[in-house]
């Protein structure tokens, strides 16, 4: 592993940009009749948000927790809340969400 100098860290920290992390939580409405159709439209919307550059990273969570997914938005918290409030799953009460202001480095990506 290569050595990371203080100068390198300072240089990298200057490049950090603001993002908003969303943690999406399931509600009991997730199991109600018709929820699957709404979830499909939620997914369609996520694909559009990704294509349009608003949703940098989307990670559906596939475990037994109440967390349905994690998203990183290229928007501030207020803009992200506005986007999320129009999500079909949120509007139907299938999901609730938390937002968190965060910093990251442009160009970071999931491994291929």
N, C-alpha and C positions, 0 to 999 in steps of 0.2 A: 504494500500500500504506500502510495506516495505521501510525502510530507505536505501538510497544508500550512502555509505561513500566515501570520497575522495580516500582512499586506494583501495576500490573496483573499482572505476573508473580508477585509474592508472593501476591496474592489467588488466582490460579489454582492455584498450587502447593499452597495450603492445601486445595484441593478434590480433589486427586489421591487415588485409591483404589487398593488393591492388587489385582492380577490375576495370573494365571499364563499365560504364553505356552507353548504346546506346539508343537514342531517334530516332525512325523511323517515318518519316513524309511521308504522301501521296502526290503524285503529281497529276496533271490533267490526266496523263496517266492511272491512276487507273481505270477510267471509259471506257477505249478504248476496242474494241473487242479483245478477247484473253487474257485479263488481268487475268481473273479468273483462267485459266490454269497455268499461271506463279505464281499466288498467292498460288495455291495448291503446287507447287514445292518449293516455299519459305517455306511453312509450313513443308513440308517433310524434308527440309534441317535443319530447326530449331529442329525437333525431333531428327535428327542425331547428331546435335551439343550438344543437351541436353544429349543424351545417351552417347556421347563420353566425356562428362565432360567439354566442352569448354563454353557452355552457361548455367550458373547456374540457372538463372530465366528468363523466358520469359512471358511477359504480353501483349497480344493483347489488344488494346484499342477499345472499342465499343461505341464511341460517335460521335458527329458531328464535332469534331475538326479535324485539319489536322494531328493529331498524330495517327499513325497506331499501334504503340506498343512501349514497353520499354523492353530492355534486359539488364541483368547483366552478363558480360563475365568474366571468370576466366583467363584473359589474360591482358597484358598491352595494351596501346592505339594503338601502332603500329601494334601489332599482331591482335587486334580486327579490325582495319581498313582493314587489309589484308583479314580477314575472311569476313567482310561485303562487300568489293568490289567484292567478288565472289558470293554474294547472287543473285539469279535469278531476284528478284524484283528490286534490285538496278541496276543490269546490264541492265534491260529493261527500266529503268527510271521511274518505278512505284513508287519507294521510293527514298528518300534521307535521310541521317542520320547525327546526331551529336554524337560525342563521348565525354565522360567526365571521367577523372580519378577520382576514388573514393576509399574510404576505407570502409570495413565492417568487420564483425566478423564471422569467420568460424563457421559453424553450424547454422547460422541464416537461417530461412526458412519461407515460407508462412504458415499461419495457416491451419490446416487440416480441 
